Amino acid sequence: MVAPPDNDVIWARSLHHSHNGSPALGGVSLGIRDGEILAVTGPRGSGKTTLLHCLSGQLVPDQGEVWFNSVPVHTMGPRLRERLRRDRFGWIAPEPQLVPELTTWENTALPLLLRGASHREAKKAAMEWLERLDIGMCARKRPHTLQQSQRQRISVARALAAAPAVIFADEPTATLHHTDRTHVLRTLTSAARSHGITVVLATHDAEIAALADRAVPLLNGRRVATVALPAATDTEGRAACSLSV
Ligand SMILES: Nc1ncnc2c1ncn2[C@@H]1O[C@H](COP(=O)(O)OP(=O)(O)OP(=O)(O)O)[C@@H](O)[C@H]1O
């Protein structure tokens, strides 16, 4: 095994993975720098979700290596990977995945409570992020009483409240209307930048990818070449277009 470069928080080499014999990744390599916001782009079925699952230790690739802060993840057993995900990573799914029996603030505080934070500390962090996402007034409500956009904001607040090293966001605004989408994404990217959180954002939407520092386009489970372009209208990130090679 060759150790990854020191300045990459996540480094992956030649990832191959198939789902029940159906190929999803065909040799993807990439490095992600500390604090970077990286968009993984590509059409439906190009392997974005599978790549995020491999990078976050949810899935062990059939072949290839994944390293986090120079520690190999692909050789870890399930319990170590679970602890890594709990302590260092945040996850935002396309659909909010909340515990129906818990209130908004309890759902948001859950990762901190699982890590052993005090009730008071976890609630304070949860409330801060719920306020920033404009859902502080829903703190005592249960998910089923809220709108979809409010539930997805809870997922984003939950990921940020735990102050992870890396947030993996898989099409985090796919179910939101345009205005909600912009607010949620800007909160996520500006919070990540100010707190030095690395973000790996899977999206098929070029407008969303333009909020990232860099894009890694996938096609049929493989990387295609990237050309970084200065954005014409956005000062927060850079757009990228891809060329098949
Ligand atoms: N659990 C699974 N079982 C079988 N095939 C799967 C499974 N998950 C993904 N695939 C297949 O693997 C390939 C890559 O899927 P993946 O979900 O990683 O792509 P994606 O770019 O995230 O697509 P989408 O935007 O639709 O989620 C696709 O051909 C998909 O049908």
The ligand as an ORCA input file, in Angstrom:
! r2SCAN-3c Opt
* xyz 0 1
  N     -28.171     -1.419     -4.541
  C     -27.961     -1.553     -5.849
  N     -28.217     -2.712     -6.483
  C     -27.988     -2.858     -7.824
  N     -27.505     -1.866     -8.609
  C     -27.241     -0.686     -8.034
  C     -27.453     -0.459     -6.614
  N     -27.079      0.816     -6.324
  C     -26.673      1.352     -7.494
  N     -26.767      0.468     -8.504
  C     -26.381      0.694     -9.910
  O     -25.039      1.183     -9.910
  C     -24.880      2.237    -10.858
  C     -24.412      3.502    -10.143
  O     -25.466      3.924     -9.265
  P     -25.303      5.163     -8.287
  O     -26.553      5.239     -7.469
  O     -24.019      5.057     -7.576
  O     -25.238      6.373     -9.327
  P     -25.676      7.901     -9.125
  O     -24.834      8.686    -10.069
  O     -25.633      8.258     -7.698
  O     -27.163      7.892     -9.642
  P     -28.454      8.661     -9.029
  O     -28.224     10.105     -9.282
  O     -29.591      8.088     -9.804
  O     -28.502      8.278     -7.570
  C     -26.225      2.382    -11.559
  O     -26.189      1.614    -12.730
  C     -27.204      1.802    -10.558
  O     -28.331      1.266    -11.215
*
